Amino acid sequence: MTFDSARLETLKIVFLSIVLEALPFLLVGVLVSALLQAFVSDDLIRRWTPKHPVTGVLFGTLLGFVLPLCECGMIPIVRRLIRKGLPAYIGIVYIVAGPILNPVVVGATYAAFRADESIAFSRFALAFLVSVSLGFILYARMNRNPLKPEAHIHSPAHSHTHVHTNVHTHGHSHHHEHSREHAGNRGALRKLADVNAHAAEEWFDMGKYLILGSLVTAVLQTFVSRASFAAVADHELPAHLFMMGFAYALSLCSTSDAFVAASFGNLFPPAALLSFLVFGPMLDFKNTLMMLGAFRARFVLRFSLLVFALVLAGSLLFDRLGIV
């Protein structure tokens, strides 16, 4: 491994490209999370959440079509929703399914694999099966809240000021209406202040993990040689494991990873590309660090091993059945 100026320049470019690619999605996620905190009540979340585990798992799996975000933006949203009463297993299913099962990624994947649409179909089919399987396993086995304990930060936006407008005068109904309107305006301004406070808190909390993950990912991308690919491409299991590890290290956004996978079509078999396409958006180095910032470390470890096993088994099965 040599640290010549050309490689350092490449490292800088790759690092900045990863950060700049992910930042807009993280920003959207942070803003949505802050808006949820300020304007959506815990009671509303509980009322709208499916109670039955089957509908709950399907709800989490297909939520990406309503909130089509990259995994960088999903983690702060899911953390906020779980704290507001969303069952944790539904939120976790959304984290793994949402980056793949959403309209933006569907379009990008079919564009990248126009010559072999079976890979695109297999990506969405396997992502759906893995997400549903994961959801039922989590529902059956998860017996505690996986989130880290919340650190309470007191700010002016969090203060509870009660506005009393019950002025007892007779014949001045217009004064009451004006008071209620004024109180409503103050309430709206207070909620907007809440949005700013929560967004800043989420941004600094999640952003440091994004930066660290992007830096390590850029180092791996810069110093892993292409010769490493050819050495394992002809062996079935090593090819799957290598492409899953490569997807984990690259930490690409799911809107662009299909084009990277397609560029390796002449080196790796389709099933290995499928492992890359499904595992990477569900779990990569960058979002592992972000998950560690939101969830308990023991849960993140078990979750990671489970996703790895389900994706590998599913890819091998699709290969055996001739689906891909």
LUMKOLDO-95244 format. One record per residue: residue in one letter; z, y, x of N, C-alpha, C in turn. Coordinates in steps of 0.2 Angstrom, whole numbers, plus 5000, padded with zeros to 4 digits. Each point is the difference from the previous one (the first is absolute). Last residue first. Layout:
N
aZYXZYXZYX;...
END
This chain:
324
v494449184840499750055005499749975006;i500749864982499950074996499850055005;g500549765004499350035001499950064996;l502049855004499750004994499350035000;r501350015020500049934998499649994993;d500650225007499549975004499849934999;f501750114988499450034998499449975004;l502249955007499849964993499350034998;l501050105019499849945001499849964994;s500850214996499450015004499849935002;g502150014990499550024995499350005004;a501949975013499949944996499450014995;l500750185013499749955004499949944996;v501150184989499350025002499749945004;l502349974994499550004994499350015002;a501750025017499849934998499650004994;f500650215008499649975005499949934997;v501450124987499450034999499549965005;l502349955002499749984994499350024999;l501250085018499949935001499649974994;s500850224998499450005005499849935001;f502050044987499450024996499449995005;r502149975010499849954995499350014996;l500950175014499849945004499849944996;v500850204990499350015003499849945004;f502250004991499549994995499350015003;r501850045014500049934998499449994995;a500650225006499649975005499949924998;r500250194981500449975005499649965005;f498850214989500349944998500549975005;a498850215003500250004993500449944998;g499150045023500350064998500350004993;l498749825008500650005003500450064999;m497849994993500449964995500749995003;m498450115013500250044994500449974995;l499249885019500550055002500250054994;t498349844996500649975002500650055002;n497850074997500350004994500749965000;k498650025019500150074998500549994994;f499049805009500650035004500250074997;d499049844982499850025007500550035003;l499349874975500550005006499750025006;m498850004980500649984997500650015005;p497650045005500350054996500749984997;g499049845016500150075002500350054995;f499349774994500750015003500150075003;v497949944989500649994996500650025003;l498050005012499950054995500650004995;f499849845019500150075002500050054994;s499649774995500750015003500150075002;l497849954995500450004994500750015002;l498549965017500050074998500450014993;a499949785008500450045005499950074998;a498649864988500749994998500550045005;p497650005004500250044995500849994998;p499349965026499849974993500250044994;f499550125024500549964997499849974994;l498650135014500449975005500549954996;n498450154990499649965004500449965005;g500950164984499749944997499649955004;f501350225004500249945003499749934997;s499850224991499750015007500249945004;a500950034978499249985000499750005007;a502350074997499949934999499349985000;v500450235000500249975007500049924999;f499650124981499550015004500149985007;a501749984984499449964998499450015005;d502050145000500149935004499449964998;s500550224990499550005006500049935003;t501550064982499350034997499550005006;s502349935003499649954996499450034997;c501250085023500150014993499549954997;l501049935023499550044997500250014993;s501149885020500350054995499550044997;l500149835020499550064999500350054994;a501149795005500150055006499550064999;y500049824984500750035000500050055006;a498049884998500150054994500750035000;f499649845016499650065002500150054994;g501049794998500350045004499750065002;m498949854986500650034997500450045004;m498249895009499750054996500650034996;f500549825014499850055004499850064996;l500549804989500650035003499850065004;h498249874992500450034994500650045003;a498849875016499650064997500350044994;p501049805009500050065005499650064997;l499849804988500650034999500150055005;e497949905002500150024993500750034999;h498350015021500549964998500350024994;d498450125012499749944999500549954997;a500550225008499650014994499749934998;v501450075020500349974994499649994994;a499350125021500449945002500349964995;a498850214997499649945001500349945002;f501350214998499749974993499649945001;s500850125019500649964997499749974993;a498750155013499949935002500649964997;r499950234997499649974995499949925002;s502250155007499349995002499649964995;v502350175000499849934998499249995001;f501250215002500149965006499949924999;t499950194983499750035006499949945006;q501149974979499350004999499750025006;l502350005000499749934999499350005000;v501150215000500149965007499749934999;a500250124980499450035005500049975006;t501849944985499349974998499550035005;v502150095003500049935002499349974998;l500350224992500050005007500049935003;s500350034977499350015002499950005007;g502249974991499549944999499350025002;l501650175001500149955005499649944999;i499750174984499950035007500149945005;l500749964978499350005000499750025007;y502350014995499849935001499250005001;k501050214996500249985006499849935002;g499750104978499550025005500249975007;m501449974980499449955001499650025006;d501850144995500349935000499449955001;f499650234997500349995006500249935001;w499150064979499550015005500349985007;e501450004981499549945000499650015006;e501350184995500449955002499649945001;a498950184991500250025007500449945003;a499549994977499449995004500150015008;h501850054984499849935001499449985004;a500550234995500649975004499849935001;n498550124987500050025007500549965004;v500149974977499449975002499950015008;d501750114987500249935002499449965003;a499750224992500450005006500249935002;l498950024980499550015005500450015007;k501349984981499749945001499450005006;r501250204992500549955004499649945002;l498850154986500150025007500449965005;a499949954977499449995003500050025007;g501850064987500049935001499449985003;r500250224994500449995006500049925001;n498850074981499750025006500449995006;g501049954980499549965001499650015006;a501650154992500349945003499549955002;h499250194989500250025007500449945003;e499449984977499450005005500250025007;r501750004984499849935001499350005005;s500950214993500449975005499849935001;h498850124984499950035007500449965005;e500449954978499349975002499950025007;h501950104989500149935002499349965003;h499950224992500450005006500149935002;h499050044979499550015006500450005007;s501249994980499749935002499550015005;h501950154989499650015006499749935002;g501650044982499450044998499650015006;h502549955006499749994993499350044999;t501449885022499950064997499649984993;h501149885022500250004993499950074997;v498949845021500350064999500150014992;n499449805017500250014993500450064999;t498849905020499750054996500350014993;h500449905027500350004993499650064997;v499549835022499950074997500249994993;h500749875024499949994993499950074997;t499649885025500250064997499949994992;h500149855023500049994993500350064996;s498749945026500650024996499950004993;h498449955018500449944996500650024996;a498650155014499649974995500349944996;p501050115019500050044994499649974994;s500949825016499650065002500150044993;h500949765013500150054995499750065002;i499749735004499950065004500150064994;h500549725004500050064995500050065004;a499149745005500450065003499950064995;e499849734994499750065000500550055003;p499649735006500450054996499850075001;k498249815002500550025004500550054996;l498549814988500050075003500650015004;p499549804986499850005007500050075003;n501549874980499650065001499850005008;r500649764990500450075001499450055001;n499549774996500750014996500350065002;m497549855001500450065003500650024995;r498549804997500450005005500450065002;a498449974982500449944999500550005006;y498350174998500450014994500549945000;l498550015018500550055000500550004994;i498149855000500549985005500650055001;f498250064986500449954997500549975005;g498450165008500550034994500449954997;l498449935016500650035003500450034995;s498149904993500449955002500650035004;v498350154992500449964994500549955003;s498650115016500550044997500449974994;v498349885011500550015004500550044997;l498049974988500449945000500650015005;f498550184999500349994994500549945000;a498750035019500550064999500349994994;l498249865003500549985004500650055000;a498050064989500349944996500649975004;f498750185009500450024994500349944997;r498749965019500550055002500550014993;s498049884998500649965002500550045002;f498050104994500349974994500649965002;a498850105017500350054996500349974994;i498849865013500650025004500350054996;s498049924992500549954999500650025004;e497950125001500550034995500649954999;d498250065019500349944998500650024996;a498450165007499649945002500449944998;r501050214997499449994995499649945002;f502350105008499749935000499549994995;a501050225003500049975007499749935000;a500350114979499550045004499949975007;y501749924986499349974998499450045003;t502350075004499949935003499349974998;a500750224992499950005008499849935002;g500650034977499350035002499950005007;v502149924993499549964997499350035002;v501850135005499949945005499549954997;v500650184986499750035007499949955005;p501149954979499350014999499650035006;n502149835001500050064997499250025001;l501549815010499850004993500050074997;i500749975022499449965000499750014993;p502150115006499550025005499349965000;g501949944984499750074999499550025006;a501449805000499449994996499650075000;v502249975011499549965003499350004997;i501850144992499950015007499549965003;y500749964978499650055000499850025007;v501649844997499449974998499450065000;i502350065003499749965006499349984998;g501250104982499850045005499749975006;i500849864984499450044997499850055005;y502049895004499549955001499350034998;a502150124997499850005006499449955001;p500550134977500249945004499750005007;l500550244989499549955000500249935003;g501350214998500149954995499549955000;k500450205015500050024993500049944995;r499849965023500650044999500150034993;i498049895006500649955000500650044999;l498150145002500049964994500649954999;r499750125021500250044995500149974993;r499049885018500750015001500350044995;v497749975000500449944998500750015001;i498750185007499949994993500449944998;p499850035023500450054997500050004993;i498549855010500749985002500550064997;m497550014999500449964995500749995001;g498350125014500350044995500449964995;c499049895018500450065003500350044995;e498449824995500749985001500550055003;c497950094985500149955006500749995001;l499050054975500350035006499949955006;p499550034973499649985005500250035007;l501049974975500250045005499649975007;v499449904980500250064997500250055005;f499349795006499450034996500250064997;g501649875011499650035005499450034996;l501649854990500150075000499650055004;l500149754996499450044998500250074999;t501649845007499449985004499450054998;g502150024989500150025007499349995004;f500249924978500050075000500050035007;l500249774996499350024999500050085000;v502149905002499649985006499350034999;g501450024981500250045006499649995006;t499749864981499750074999500250055006;v501049795001499349995001499650064999;p502449994997499850005007499249995001;h501250144980499949935001499749995007;k500550224991500649965001499949935002;p498650245004500049944997500649965001;t499950275001500049945004500049944996;w500350224991499349985001499949945004;r502250094996499749994993499349975001;r501350085019500249934997499749984994;i499450215010499849955004500249934997;l500950194990499249994998499849955004;d502250065004499949974994499349994998;d500550135019500249925001499949964994;s498650235002500749985000500049925001;v498350205009500049944996500749975000;f499450215011499750004993500149944996;a500750035024500250064997499850004992;q499549825016500750015000500250064995;l497749955003500449954996500750015000;l498750135014499950024993500449954995;a500049965023500450064999499950024992;s498749825009500749985000500450064997;v497850055004500149964994500749984999;l499450105020500050054994500149974994;v499849865019500750045000500050054994;g498049885004500649954998500650044999;v498150115008499949994993500649964998;l499950035023500250064996499950004993;l499449825014500750015000500250064996;f497749965003500349954995500850015000;p498850145015499950024993500349954995;l500249945024500450064997499850024993;a498849825014500649984995500450064997;e498150035015499849964995500549984995;l500550125020499650044995499849974994;v501149875018500450054996499750044995;i498749865013500449964996500550054996;s498650095016499649984995500449964995;l501050085020499950054995499649984994;f500349845017500750024997499950054995;v498149945013500249954995500650014997;i499350155017499650004994500149954995;k501250005020500250064997499650004993;l499649835015500649994997500250064996;t498150015013499949954995500650004996;e500250115020499650044995499949964993;l500949895018500550054997499750044995;r498649865013500449964995500550054997;a498750095016499649994995500449964994;s501050055021499950064996499649994994;d501449805011499550055003499950054994;f501649795004500150064996499550065003;t500149714998499950065004500050064996;m500649725000500050064996500050065004;
END
